[in-house]
Amino acid sequence: GDYITFTANFGELASKTAATYDDASKKLTLSWEAGDQVGVYSSQTPILFKASAAGASTTLTSNVKVASASSYSAVFPYMTDALMEDGALVATVPSEQTASPDEPKYHIAVAKTSSNAFAFKNVTAAVRLDVKAENITKIVVSGNKGENLAGKISVNPENASISGVTAGVPEVAVVPAPGASVIN
């Protein structure tokens, strides 16, 4: 192995603490923060890399030598217990989380490269919907591009109920309560 560096950016919009919204262009710009920790995989276990500077793109460095590989995978933020098994990231994320402004918890972004440049993509999200329209007949929550959902989904509005932990399904549909034609 050898000491290597990677460049990193967000290839697709992702949730991150350091975000700037431009109301005129309606665009959200994400930024790395110096010291952000990333796990880089050349084998099953992660090696800790840190973002060297703040900005839309950064350099990831480590003081550990990395085994040479034809491709590398990465996860943000660094998690000691996340493993790479047969090309899939295996990590445990609590099914119920409390979102708070300016501090997304368990935001996970992943990337894979056969060079030294990572383009991270978001793979988790916390969502809260406040539906104010009337006469809604169905609400569908689905994973991006057919990806599976996992987590706690609770609805209730006078019993178009879904509650509990959802895992391994690509979508969840909320329909009116028995005997009703709309979700109130």
Contact map, one row per residue, 1 for C-alpha under 8 A:
1110000000000000000000000000000000000000000000000000000000000000111100000000000000000000000000000000000000000000000000000000000000000000000000000000000000000000000000000000000000000000
1111000000000000000000000000000000000000000000000000000000000000111100000000000000000000000000000000000000000000000000000000000000000000000000000000000000000000000000000000000000000000
1111100000000000000000000000000000000000000000000000000000000111110000000000000000000000000000000000000000000000000000000000000000000000000000000000000000000000000000000000000000000000
0111110000000000000000000000000000000000000000000000000000001100110000000000000000000000000000000000000000000000000000000000000000000000000000000000000000000000000000000000000000000000
0011111000000000000000000000000000000000000000000000000000111100000000000000000000000000000000000000000000000000000100000000000000000000000000000000000000000000000000000000000000000000
0001111100000000000000000000000000000000000000000000000000111000000000000000000000000000000000000000000000000000000111000000000000000000000000000000000000000000000000000000000000000000
0000111110000000000000000000000000000000000000000000000011110000000000000000000000000000000000000000000000000000000111000000000000000000000000000000000000000000000000000000000000000000
0000011111000000000000000000000000000000000000000000000011110000000000000000000000000000000000000000000000000000000011110000000000000000000000000000000000000000000000000000000000000000
0000001111100000000000000000000100000000000000000000000111000000000000000000000000000000000000000000000000000000000001110000000000000000000000000000000000000000000000000000000000000000
0000000111111100000000000000010000000000000000000000000110000000000000000000000000000000000000000000000000000000000000111000000000000000000000000000000000000000000000000000000000000000
0000000011111000000000000000000000000000000000000000000000000000000000000000000000000000000000000000000000000000000000111000000000000000000000000000000000000000000000000000000000000000
0000000001111100000000000000000000000000000000000000000000000000000000000000000000000000000000000000000000000000000000111100000000000000000000000000000000000000000000000000000000000000
0000000001111110000000000001010000000000000000000000000000000000000000000000000000000000000000000000000000000000000000001100000000000000000000000000000000000000000000000000000000000000
0000000001011111000000000000010000000000000000000000000000000000000000000000000000000000000000000000000000001000000000001100000000000000000000000000000000000000000000000000000000000000
0000000000001111100000000000000000000000000000000000000000000000000000000000000000000000000000000000000100100000000000000100100000000000000000000000000000000000000000000000000000000000
0000000000000111111000000000011000000000000000000000000000000000000000000000000000000000000000000000000100100000000000000000000000000000000000000000000000000000000000000000000000000000
0000000000000011111000000000000000000000000000000000000000000000000000000000000000000000000000000000011100000000000000000000000000000000000000000000000000000000000000000000000000000000
0000000000000001111100000000011110000000000000000000000000000000000000000000000000000000000000000000000000000000000000000000000000000000000000000000000000000000000000000000000000000000
0000000000000001111110000001111000000000000000000000000000000000000000000000000000000000000000000000000000000000000000000000000000000000000000000000000000000000000000000000000000000000
0000000000000000011111000001110000000000000000000000000000000000000000000000000000000000000000000000000000000000000000000000000000000000000000000000000000000000000000000000000000000000
0000000000000000001111100111100000000000000000000000000000000000000000000000000000000000000000000000000000000000000000000000000000000000000000000000000000000000000000000000000000000000
0000000000000000000111111111000000000000000000000000000000000000000000000000000000000000000000000000000000000000000000000000000000000000000000000000000000000000000000000000000000000000
0000000000000000000011111110000000000000000000000000000000000000000000000000000000000000000000000000000000000000000000000000000000000000000000000000000000000000000000000000000000000000
0000000000000000000001111100000000000000000000000000000000000000000000000000000000000000000000000000000000000000000000000000000000000000000000000000000000000000000000000000000000000000
0000000000000000000001111110000000000000000000000000000000000000000000000000000000000000000000000000000000000000000000000000000000000000000000000000000000000000000000000000000000000000
0000000000000000000011111111000000000000000000000000000000000000000000000000000000000000000000000000000000000000000000000000000000000000000000000000000000000000000000000000000000000000
0000000000000000000011101111100000000000000000000000000000000000000000000000000000000000000000000000000000000000000000000000000000000000000000000000000000000000000000000000000000000000
0000000000001000001111000111110000000000000000000000000000000000000000000000000000000000000000000000000000000000000000000000000000000000000000000000000000000000000000000000000000000000
0000000000000000001110000011111000000000000000000000000100000000000000000000000000000000000000000000000000000000000000000000000000000000000000000000000000000000000000000000000000000000
0000000001001101011100000001111100000000000000000000000100000000000000000000000000000000000000000000000000000000000000000000000000000000000000000000000000000000000000000000000000000000
0000000000000001011000000000111110000000000000000000011110000000000000000000000000000000000000000000000000000000000000000000000000000000000000000000000000000000000000000000000000000000
0000000010000000010000000000011111010000000000000010111111000000000000000000000000000000000000000000000000000000000000000000000000000000000000000000000000000000000000000000000000000000
0000000000000000010000000000001111110000000000000010111000000000000000000000000000000000000000000000000000000000000000000000000000000000000000000000000000000000000000000000000000000000
0000000000000000000000000000000111110000000000000111110000000000000000000000000000000000000000000000000000000000000000000000000000000000000000000000000000000000000000000000000000000000
0000000000000000000000000000000011111000000000000111100000000000000000000000000000000000000000000000000000000000000000000000000000000000000000000000000000000000000000000000000000000000
0000000000000000000000000000000111111100000000000110000000000000000000000000100000000000000000000000000000000000000000000000000000000000000000000000000000000000000000000000000000000000
0000000000000000000000000000000000111110000000011110000000000000000000000001110000000000000000000000000000000000000000000000000000000000000000000000000000000000000000000000000000000000
0000000000000000000000000000000000011111000000011110000000010000000000000111110000000000000000000000000000000000000000000000000000000000000000000000000000000000000000000000000000000000
0000000000000000000000000000000000001111100001111000000000000000000000000111111000000000000000000000000000000000000000000000000000000000000000000000000000000000000000000000000000000000
0000000000000000000000000000000000000111110001111000000000000000000000011110000000000000000000000000000000000000000000000000000000000000000000000000000000000000000000000000000000000000
0000000000000000000000000000000000000011111111100000000000000000000000011100000000010000000000000000000000000000000000000000000000000000000000000000000000000000000000000000000000000000
0000000000000000000000000000000000000001111111000000000000000000011110111000000000000000000000000000000000000000000000000000000000000000000000000000000000000000000000000000000000000000
0000000000000000000000000000000000000000111111000000000000000000001000000000000000010000000000000000000000000000000000000000000000000000000000000000000000000000000000000000000000000000
0000000000000000000000000000000000000000111111000000000000000000000000000000000000111000000000000000000000000000000000000000000000000000000000000000000000000000000000000000000000000000
0000000000000000000000000000000000000000111111100000000000000000000000000000000001110000000000000000000000000000000000000000000000000000000000000000000000000000000000000000000000000000
0000000000000000000000000000000000000011111111110000000000000000000000000100011101100000000000000000000000000000000000000000000000000000000000000000000000000000000000000000000000000000
0000000000000000000000000000000000000011100011111000000000000101010000000000000000000000000000000000000000000000000000000000000000000000000000000000000000000000000000000000000000000000
0000000000000000000000000000000000001111000001111100000000000101000000000000010000000000000000000000000000000000000000000000000000000000000000000000000000000000000000000000000000000000
0000000000000000000000000000000000001111000000111110000000011100000000000000000000000000000000000000000000000000000000000000000000000000000000000000000000000000000000000000000000000000
0000000000000000000000000000000001111100000000011111000000011100000000000000000000000000000000000000000000000000000000000000000000000000000000000000000000000000000000000000000000000000
0000000000000000000000000000000111111100000000001111110001111000000000000000000000000000000000000000000000000000000000000000000000000000000000000000000000000000000000000000000000000000
0000000000000000000000000000000001100000000000000111110001111000000000000000000000000000000000000000000000000000000000000000000000000000000000000000000000000000000000000000000000000000
0000000000000000000000000000000111100000000000000011111001100000000000000000000000000000000000000000000000000000000000000000000000000000000000000000000000000000000000000000000000000000
0000000000000000000000000000001111000000000000000011111111000000000000000000000000000000000000000000000000000000000000000000000000000000000000000000000000000000000000000000000000000000
0000000000000000000000000000001110000000000000000000111111000000000000000000000000000000000000000000000000000000000000000000000000000000000000000000000000000000000000000000000000000000
0000000011000000000000000000111100000000000000000000011111000000000000000000000000000000000000000000000000000000000000000000000000000000000000000000000000000000000000000000000000000000
0000001111000000000000000000001100000000000000000000011111100000000000000000000000000000000000000000000000000000000000000000000000000000000000000000000000000000000000000000000000000000
0000001110000000000000000000000100000000000000000011111111110000000000000000000000000000000000000000000000000000000000000000000000000000000000000000000000000000000000000000000000000000
0000111100000000000000000000000000000000000000000011100011111000000000000000000000000000000000000000000000000000000000000000000000000000000000000000000000000000000000000000000000000000
0000111100000000000000000000000000000100000000001111000001111100000000000000000000000000000000000000000000000000000000000000000000000000000000000000000000000000000000000000000000000000
0001110000000000000000000000000000000000000000001111000000111110000000000000000000000000000000000000000000000000000000000000000000000000000000000000000000000000000000000000000000000000
0011100000000000000000000000000000000000000000111100000000011111100000000000000000000000000000000000000000000000000000000000000000000000000000000000000000000000000000000000000000000000
0010000000000000000000000000000000000000000000000000000000001111100000000000000000000000000000000000000000000000000000000000000000000000000000000000000000000000000000000000000000000000
0010000000000000000000000000000000000000000000110000000000000111110000000000000000000000000000000000000000000000000000000000000000000000000000000000000000000000000000000000000000000000
1111000000000000000000000000000000000000000000000000000000000111111000000000000000000000000000000000000000000000000000000000000000000000000000000000000000000000000000000000000000000000
1111000000000000000000000000000000000000010000100000000000000001111100000000000000000000000000000000000000000000000000000000000000000000000000000000000000000000000000000000000000000000
1100000000000000000000000000000000000000011000000000000000000000111110000000000000000000000000000000000000000000000000000000000000000000000000000000000000000000000000000000000000000000
1100000000000000000000000000000000000000010000000000000000000000011111000000000000000000000000000000000000000000000000000000000000000000000000000000000000000000000000000000000000000000
0000000000000000000000000000000000000000010000000000000000000000001111110000000000000000000000000000000000000000000000000000000000000000000000000000000000000000000000000000000000000000
0000000000000000000000000000000000000000000000000000000000000000000111110000000000000000000000000000000000000000010000000000000000000000000000000000000000000000000000000000000000000000
0000000000000000000000000000000000000000010000000000000000000000000011111000000000000000000000000000000000000001111000000000000000000000000000000000000000000000000000000000000000000000
0000000000000000000000000000000000000001110000000000000000000000000011111100000000000000000000000000000000000001111000000000000000000000000000000000000000000000000000000000000000000000
0000000000000000000000000000000000000001110000000000000000000000000000111110000000000000000000000000000000000111100000000000000000000000000000000000000000000000000000000000000000000000
0000000000000000000000000000000000000111100001000000000000000000000000011111000000000000000000000000000000000111000001000000000000000000000000000000000000000000000000000000000000000000
0000000000000000000000000000000000000111000000000000000000000000000000001111111000000000000000000000000000011110000000000000000000000000000000000000000000000000000000000000000000000000
0000000000000000000000000000000000001110000000000000000000000000000000000111111000000000000000000000000000111100000000000000000000000000000000000000000000000000000000000000000000000000
0000000000000000000000000000000000011110000000000000000000000000000000000011111000000000000000000000000000111000000000000000000000000000000000000000000000000000000000000000000000000000
0000000000000000000000000000000000001110000001010000000000000000000000000011111100000000000000000000000000000000000000000000000000000000000000000000000000000000000000000000000000000000
0000000000000000000000000000000000000010000001000000000000000000000000000011111111000000000000000000000000000000000000000000000000000000000000000000000000000000000000000000000000000000
0000000000000000000000000000000000000000000001000000000000000000000000000000011111000000000000000000000000000000000000000000000000000000000000000000000000000000000000000000000000000000
0000000000000000000000000000000000000000000000000000000000000000000000000000001111100000001000000000000000000000000000000000000000000000000000000000000000000000000000000000000000000000
0000000000000000000000000000000000000000000011000000000000000000000000000000001111110000111100000000000000000000000000000000000000000000000000000000000000000000000000000000000000000000
0000000000000000000000000000000000000000000111000000000000000000000000000000000011111000111000000000000000000000000000000000000000000000000000000000000000000000000000000000000000000000
0000000000000000000000000000000000000000101110000000000000000000000000000000000001111111110000000000000000000000000000000000000000000000000000000000000000000000000000000000000000000000
0000000000000000000000000000000000000000000100000000000000000000000000000000000000111111110000000000000000000000000000000000000000000000000000000000000000000000000000000000000000000000
0000000000000000000000000000000000000000000000000000000000000000000000000000000000011111000000000000000000000000000000000000000000000000000000000000000000000000000000000000000000000000
0000000000000000000000000000000000000000000000000000000000000000000000000000000000011111100000000000000000000000000000000000000000000000000000000000000000000000000000000000000000000000
0000000000000000000000000000000000000000000000000000000000000000000000000000000000011111110000000000000000000000000000000000000000000000000000000000000000000000000000000000000000000000
0000000000000000000000000000000000000000000000000000000000000000000000000000000001111011111000000000000000000000000000000000000000000000000000000000000000000000000000000000000000000000
0000000000000000000000000000000000000000000000000000000000000000000000000000000001111001111100000000000000000000000000000000000000000000000000000000000000000000000000000000000000000000
0000000000000000000000000000000000000000000000000000000000000000000000000000000011100000111110000000000000000000000000000000000000000000000000000000000000000000000000000000000000000000
0000000000000000000000000000000000000000000000000000000000000000000000000000000001000000011111000000000000000000000000000000000000000000000000000000000000000000000000000000000000000000
0000000000000000000000000000000000000000000000000000000000000000000000000000000000000000001111100000000001000000000000000000000000000000000000000000000000000000000000000000000000000000
0000000000000000000000000000000000000000000000000000000000000000000000000000000000000000000111111000000000000000000000000000000000000000000000000000001000000000000000000000000000000000
0000000000000000000000000000000000000000000000000000000000000000000000000000000000000000000011111000000000000000000000000000000000000000000000000000011100000000000010000000000000000000
0000000000000000000000000000000000000000000000000000000000000000000000000000000000000000000001111100000000000000000000000000000000000000000000000000001100000000000000000000000000000000
0000000000000000000000000000000000000000000000000000000000000000000000000000000000000000000001111110000010000000000000000000010000000000000000000000000000000000000000000000000000000000
0000000000000000000000000000000000000000000000000000000000000000000000000000000000000000000000011111000010000000000000000000000000000000000000000000000000000000000000000000000000000000
0000000000000000000000000000000000000000000000000000000000000000000000000000000000000000000000001111101110000000000000000000010000000000000000000000000000000000000000000000000000000000
0000000000000000000000000000000000000000000000000000000000000000000000000000000000000000000000000111111100000000000000000000000000000000000000000000000000000000000000000000000000000000
0000000000000000000000000000000000000000000000000000000000000000000000000000000000000000000000000011111100000000000000000000000000000000000000000000000000000000000000000000000000000000
0000000000000000100000000000000000000000000000000000000000000000000000000000000000000000000000000001111100000000000000000000000000000000000000000000000000000000000000000000000000000000
0000000000000000100000000000000000000000000000000000000000000000000000000000000000000000000000000011111110000000000000000000000000000000000000000000000000000000000000000000000000000000
0000000000000011100000000000000000000000000000000000000000000000000000000000000000000000000000000011111111100000000000000000000000000000000000000000000000000000000000000000000000000000
0000000000000000000000000000000000000000000000000000000000000000000000000000000000000000000000001110001111100000000000000000000000000000000000000000000000000000000000000000000000000000
0000000000000000000000000000000000000000000000000000000000000000000000000000000000000000000010000000000111110000000000000001000000000000000000000000000000000000000000000000000000000000
0000000000000011000000000000000000000000000000000000000000000000000000000001100000000000000000000000000111111000000000000111100000000000000000000000000000000000000000000000000000000000
0000000000000000000000000000000000000000000000000000000000000000000000000011100000000000000000000000000001111100000000000111000000000000000000000000000000000000000000000000000000000000
0000000000000100000000000000000000000000000000000000000000000000000000000011100000000000000000000000000000111110000000011111000000000000000000000000000000000000000000000000000000000000
0000000000000000000000000000000000000000000000000000000000000000000000001111000000000000000000000000000000011111000000011110000000000000000000000000000000000000000000000000000000000000
0000000000000000000000000000000000000000000000000000000000000000000000001110000000000000000000000000000000001111100001111000000000000000000000000000000000000000000000000000000000000000
0000000000000000000000000000000000000000000000000000000000000000000000111100000000000000000000000000000000000111110001110000000000000000000000000000000000000000000000000000000000000000
0000000000000000000000000000000000000000000000000000000000000000000000111000000000000000000000000000000000000011111111000000000000000000000000000000000000000000000000000000000000000000
0000000000000000000000000000000000000000000000000000000000000000000001110000000000000000000000000000000000000001111100000000000000000000000000000000000000000000000000000000000000000000
0000000000000000000000000000000000000000000000000000000000000000000000110000000000000000000000000000000000000000111110000000000000000000000000000000000000000000000000000000000000000000
0000111000000000000000000000000000000000000000000000000000000000000000000000000000000000000000000000000000000000111111000000000000000000000000000000000000000000000000000000000000000000
0000011100000000000000000000000000000000000000000000000000000000000000000000000000000000000000000000000000000000101111100000000000000000000000000000000000000000000000000000000000000000
0000011110000000000000000000000000000000000000000000000000000000000000000100000000000000000000000000000000000011100111110000000000000000000000000000000000000000000000000000000000000000
0000000111110000000000000000000000000000000000000000000000000000000000000000000000000000000000000000000000000011000011111000000000000000000000000000000000000000000000000000000000000000
0000000111110000000000000000000000000000000000000000000000000000000000000000000000000000000000000000000000001111000001111100000000000000000000000000000000000000000000000000000000000000
0000000001111100000000000000000000000000000000000000000000000000000000000000000000000000000000000000000000001110000000111110000000000000000000000000000000000000000000000000000000000000
0000000000011110000000000000000000000000000000000000000000000000000000000000000000000000000000000000000000111100000000011111100000000000000000000000000000000000000000000000000000000000
0000000000000000000000000000000000000000000000000000000000000000000000000000000000000000000000000000000000111100000000001111100000000000000000000000000000000000000000000000000000000000
0000000000000000000000000000000000000000000000000000000000000000000000000000000000000000000000000000000001111000000000000111110000000000000000000000000000000000000000000000000000000000
0000000000000010000000000000000000000000000000000000000000000000000000000000000000000000000000000000000000100000000000000111111000000000000000000000000000000000000000000000000000000000
0000000000000000000000000000000000000000000000000000000000000000000000000000000000000000000000001010000000000000000000000001111100000000000000000000000000000000000000000000000000000000
0000000000000000000000000000000000000000000000000000000000000000000000000000000000000000000000000000000000000000000000000000111110000000000000000000000000000000000000000000000000000000
0000000000000000000000000000000000000000000000000000000000000000000000000000000000000000000000000000000000000000000000000000011111000000000000000000000000000000000000000000000000000000
0000000000000000000000000000000000000000000000000000000000000000000000000000000000000000000000000000000000000000000000000000001111100000000000000000000000000000000000000000000000000000
0000000000000000000000000000000000000000000000000000000000000000000000000000000000000000000000000000000000000000000000000000000111110000000000000000000000000000000000000000000000000000
0000000000000000000000000000000000000000000000000000000000000000000000000000000000000000000000000000000000000000000000000000000011111000000000000000000000000000000000000000000000000000
0000000000000000000000000000000000000000000000000000000000000000000000000000000000000000000000000000000000000000000000000000000001111100000000000000000000000000000000000000000000000000
0000000000000000000000000000000000000000000000000000000000000000000000000000000000000000000000000000000000000000000000000000000000111111000000000000000000000000000000000000000000000000
0000000000000000000000000000000000000000000000000000000000000000000000000000000000000000000000000000000000000000000000000000000000011111000000000000000000000000000000000000000000000001
0000000000000000000000000000000000000000000000000000000000000000000000000000000000000000000000000000000000000000000000000000000000001111100000000000000000000000000000000000000000000111
0000000000000000000000000000000000000000000000000000000000000000000000000000000000000000000000000000000000000000000000000000000000001111111000000000000000000000000000000000000000000111
0000000000000000000000000000000000000000000000000000000000000000000000000000000000000000000000000000000000000000000000000000000000000011111000000000000000000000000000000000001100001110
0000000000000000000000000000000000000000000000000000000000000000000000000000000000000000000000000000000000000000000000000000000000000001111100000000000000000000000000000000111100000110
0000000000000000000000000000000000000000000000000000000000000000000000000000000000000000000000000000000000000000000000000000000000000001111110000000000000000000000000000000111000000000
0000000000000000000000000000000000000000000000000000000000000000000000000000000000000000000000000000000000000000000000000000000000000000011111000000000000000000000000000011110000000000
0000000000000000000000000000000000000000000000000000000000000000000000000000000000000000000000000000000000000000000000000000000000000000001111100000000000000000000000000011100000000000
0000000000000000000000000000000000000000000000000000000000000000000000000000000000000000000000000000000000000000000000000000000000000000000111110111100000000000000000000111000000000000
0000000000000000000000000000000000000000000000000000000000000000000000000000000000000000000000000000000000000000000000000000000000000000000011111111100000000000000000000110000000000000
0000000000000000000000000000000000000000000000000000000000000000000000000000000000000000000000000000000000000000000000000000000000000000000001111110000000000000000000000000000000000000
0000000000000000000000000000000000000000000000000000000000000000000000000000000000000000000000000000000000000000000000000000000000000000000000111110000000000000000000000000000000000000
0000000000000000000000000000000000000000000000000000000000000000000000000000000000000000000000000000000000000000000000000000000000000000000001111111000000000000000000000100000000000000
0000000000000000000000000000000000000000000000000000000000000000000000000000000000000000000000000000000000000000000000000000000000000000000001111111100000000000000000000100000000000000
0000000000000000000000000000000000000000000000000000000000000000000000000000000000000000000000000000000000000000000000000000000000000000000001100111110000000000000000111110000000000000
0000000000000000000000000000000000000000000000000000000000000000000000000000000000000000000000000000000000000000000000000000000000000000000001100011111000000000000001111110000000000000
0000000000000000000000000000000000000000000000000000000000000000000000000000000000000000000000100000000000000000000000000000000000000000000000000001111100000000000011111000000000000000
0000000000000000000000000000000000000000000000000000000000000000000000000000000000000000000001110000000000000000000000000000000000000000000000000000111110000000000011100000000000000000
0000000000000000000000000000000000000000000000000000000000000000000000000000000000000000000000110000000000000000000000000000000000000000000000000000011111000000001111000000000000000000
0000000000000000000000000000000000000000000000000000000000000000000000000000000000000000000000000000000000000000000000000000000000000000000000000000001111100000011111000000000000000000
0000000000000000000000000000000000000000000000000000000000000000000000000000000000000000000000000000000000000000000000000000000000000000000000000000000111110000111100000000000000000000
0000000000000000000000000000000000000000000000000000000000000000000000000000000000000000000000000000000000000000000000000000000000000000000000000000000011111001111000000000010000000000
0000000000000000000000000000000000000000000000000000000000000000000000000000000000000000000000000000000000000000000000000000000000000000000000000000000001111111111000000000000000000000
0000000000000000000000000000000000000000000000000000000000000000000000000000000000000000000000000000000000000000000000000000000000000000000000000000000000111111100000000000000000000011
0000000000000000000000000000000000000000000000000000000000000000000000000000000000000000000000000000000000000000000000000000000000000000000000000000000000011111100000000000000010000001
0000000000000000000000000000000000000000000000000000000000000000000000000000000000000000000000000000000000000000000000000000000000000000000000000000000000011111100000000000000110000000
0000000000000000000000000000000000000000000000000000000000000000000000000000000000000000000000000000000000000000000000000000000000000000000000000000000000111111110000000000011111000010
0000000000000000000000000000000000000000000000000000000000000000000000000000000000000000000000000000000000000000000000000000000000000000000000000000000001111111111000000000010010000000
0000000000000000000000000000000000000000000000000000000000000000000000000000000000000000000000000000000000000000000000000000000000000000000000000000000011110001111100000000010000000000
0000000000000000000000000000000000000000000000000000000000000000000000000000000000000000000000000000000000000000000000000000000000000000000000000000000111110000111110000000000000000000
0000000000000000000000000000000000000000000000000000000000000000000000000000000000000000000000000000000000000000000000000000000000000000000000000000000111000000011111000000000000000000
0000000000000000000000000000000000000000000000000000000000000000000000000000000000000000000000100000000000000000000000000000000000000000000000000000011110000000001111100000000000000000
0000000000000000000000000000000000000000000000000000000000000000000000000000000000000000000000000000000000000000000000000000000000000000000000000000111110000000000111111000000000000000
0000000000000000000000000000000000000000000000000000000000000000000000000000000000000000000000000000000000000000000000000000000000000000000000000001111000000000000011111000000000000000
0000000000000000000000000000000000000000000000000000000000000000000000000000000000000000000000000000000000000000000000000000000000000000000000000001110000000000000001111100000000000000
0000000000000000000000000000000000000000000000000000000000000000000000000000000000000000000000000000000000000000000000000000000000000000000000000001110000000000000001111111000000000000
0000000000000000000000000000000000000000000000000000000000000000000000000000000000000000000000000000000000000000000000000000000000000000000001100111100000000000000000011111000000000000
0000000000000000000000000000000000000000000000000000000000000000000000000000000000000000000000000000000000000000000000000000000000000000000111100001100000000000000000001111100000000000
0000000000000000000000000000000000000000000000000000000000000000000000000000000000000000000000000000000000000000000000000000000000000000000111000000000000000000000000001111110000000000
0000000000000000000000000000000000000000000000000000000000000000000000000000000000000000000000000000000000000000000000000000000000000000011110000000000000000000000000000011111000000000
0000000000000000000000000000000000000000000000000000000000000000000000000000000000000000000000000000000000000000000000000000000000000000011100000000000000100001110000000001111100000000
0000000000000000000000000000000000000000000000000000000000000000000000000000000000000000000000000000000000000000000000000000000000000000111000000000000000000001000000000000111110000110
0000000000000000000000000000000000000000000000000000000000000000000000000000000000000000000000000000000000000000000000000000000000000000110000000000000000000011000000000000011111111111
0000000000000000000000000000000000000000000000000000000000000000000000000000000000000000000000000000000000000000000000000000000000000000000000000000000000000111100000000000001111111110
0000000000000000000000000000000000000000000000000000000000000000000000000000000000000000000000000000000000000000000000000000000000000000000000000000000000000001000000000000000111110000
0000000000000000000000000000000000000000000000000000000000000000000000000000000000000000000000000000000000000000000000000000000000000000000000000000000000000000000000000000000111111000
0000000000000000000000000000000000000000000000000000000000000000000000000000000000000000000000000000000000000000000000000000000000000000000000000000000000000000000000000000000111111110
0000000000000000000000000000000000000000000000000000000000000000000000000000000000000000000000000000000000000000000000000000000000000000100000000000000000000000000000000000000110111110
0000000000000000000000000000000000000000000000000000000000000000000000000000000000000000000000000000000000000000000000000000000000000011110000000000000000000000000000000000001110011111
0000000000000000000000000000000000000000000000000000000000000000000000000000000000000000000000000000000000000000000000000000000000000011110000000000000000001001000000000000001110011111
0000000000000000000000000000000000000000000000000000000000000000000000000000000000000000000000000000000000000000000000000000000000000111000000000000000000001100000000000000000100000111
